[in-house]
Amino acid sequence: MSYFPGSDALFLFVYIFTFVTGLPLNIAALCTLIKKFRQGVLPVDILLVNLTISDLLLLMFLPFRMLEAASGMQWNMPYVLCPLSSFMYFSSIYITSLFLMAISLERYLAVAFPIKYTLLRKPIYSVLTSLFIWFIGSVHCSIVYIVEHVLPNNMTEHNNMTCYSTFSPRQLKILLPVRLEMSLLLFLIPFLITVFCYANFIKIVLSQPRRRRKIRAICLVVVTLINFILCFMPYNLSHVVGFFQGDSPQWRVYSLLLSTFNAALDPLIFYFSSASFKKVFLEGLVDVLKKLHFGKCCYKMCIAPCEREAKAIRVP
């Protein structure tokens, strides 16, 4: 795998930016959800918690990628960490796309079939859905371990100065079809379902008189589609191209880099997906800012607007 000059600096910048922004945002989201659980557990909250955990797992292993980029894209750490960090990295991409699909389906059913949804709205369904998503995502991404360790005489073990970037023809014979299947099953189908659900969701919400809900719905759809199109689509497109050309395209590593940003974007989805989440988050933010005693200027600019916004939110 060849990189253009300055790639290591680009990779390092993206990893650091995602880590610095994504880690505090996801921790804040997780704390908000835990606090919200004390008031009652909703199905969407369980999906959001699992999405947060997926992002945090990616962020936990991102420092290994930072060290790799800082070493000129050379893997100088114990080699056992290479397949482990790759597994977490790839799993997070597809587990996130599946949870985004589940959240879109849940939001659509809530507005399209409110009576049936209320009768069938049980947290156990979200728990079972979450377990299924973790299972199917982890099983598919276990190909990392198969390609790295099970196949004899593979190039990744002989060339252990790089991590999951050089493959033998025998490895590619297994890897390329699996990548294509993953792009279809774990990206394309969830993406199409998400587009269908949110297109109908927006149509229903825009027909209602509540302005705040309209704005929140539009923001939720925009952020979700940005996540799919910007973060996930280029990487999955590289699977299709690689399958037909019989090798990984050179630009695949850069498309994979885009997928890292999803860990920083997901907390915005939490914020717009649920009025109750937004209310609890703003109330928690106000409490923290008041304890920090920043003064009257901070109160006027930050605390007071947050208090007004939190009070204005009506939770059904």
C-alpha positions, 0 to 999 in steps of 0.5 A, a space after each residue: 500500500 502506497 501513500 501520497 506525501 504527507 499522508 501520515 500527518 493527515 491521518 494523525 490530524 483526523 485521528 486526533 481531531 476525532 478523538 478530542 471531539 468525539 470522546 467528551 461528546 460521547 461521554 457526555 451523551 452516555 452520562 445524559 442517557 444514564 441520568 435519563 434512565 432514572 426517569 424511565 427507559 424508552 426503546 430509542 434510549 437503549 439504541 442510543 446507549 449501544 450506539 454510544 458504546 460502539 463509538 467509545 470502543 472505536 475511540 478507545 483504540 484510536 490512540 493505536 492508530 495515532 501512534 501508527 500515523 506518527 510512526 510514518 504509517 508503520 506498525 511498531 506496537 505488539 502485532 497482536 494489537 493490530 487485528 484487535 484494533 482493526 476489528 474494533 475499527 471496522 466493527 464500529 463502522 457497521 454496527 453504527 450503520 445498523 443502529 442508525 437504521 434501527 433509530 430511523 425505523 423507531 422514529 418512523 414507526 413512532 409518528 406513522 403508527 403512534 397508537 400501535 407503537 405505544 401499545 408495542 413500545 417495550 424496551 425488550 424489543 430494543 434490547 433484542 435488536 441491539 444484541 442482534 446488531 452486535 452479533 451480526 456486526 461482530 461476526 462479519 468483522 471477524 474476517 479480520 482475524 481469519 485473514 490475519 491469522 488463520 490463513 497460512 503464509 499470509 503477507 500481513 504476518 510476513 510484513 508485520 511493519 504494516 497493519 492490515 494493508 498488504 494481502 496475498 492473492 489467497 487472502 484477497 480471494 476470501 477478503 474481497 467477496 466478504 467485503 462486497 457482501 458487507 457493503 451490501 448487507 451492512 451498508 446499502 440495505 440499512 442506508 435504503 431503509 434509513 432513507 425510506 423511513 426518514 423521507 416518510 418521517 419528515 413528510 409526517 412531521 412537516 404536516 404537523 404544527 409544532 415548529 420545534 419538532 420540525 426543526 429537530 426532525 430536519 436536523 436529525 435527518 441531515 446529520 444521519 444522512 451526512 453520516 451515511 453519505 460522507 463517512 460510510 459511503 466512500 469506504 463501502 464503495 471501495 469494496 465494490 470497486 475492489 471486488 471488480 478490479 480484484 484488488 484493494 483500490 489505492 484510495 481505500 485507506 483515505 475513504 476509511 479515514 472519512 469513516 472515523 468522523 462518525 464517532 464525532 457526528 453521532 452525539 449530534 444524532 442523540 441530541 436531535 433524536 429525542 426531545 427528552 434526551 435534549 431536555 436532560 442534556 441541557 439541564 445537565 449542562 446548566 448544572 455543570 456551568 453553574 457549578 463552574 461559576 464563570 460569572 454573569 457574562 457566562 450566565 447571559 450567554 450560555 446558562 440562561 439560553 440553555 435554561 430557556 430552551 430546556 423549559 420550552 421542550 415539551 416531553 410527551 
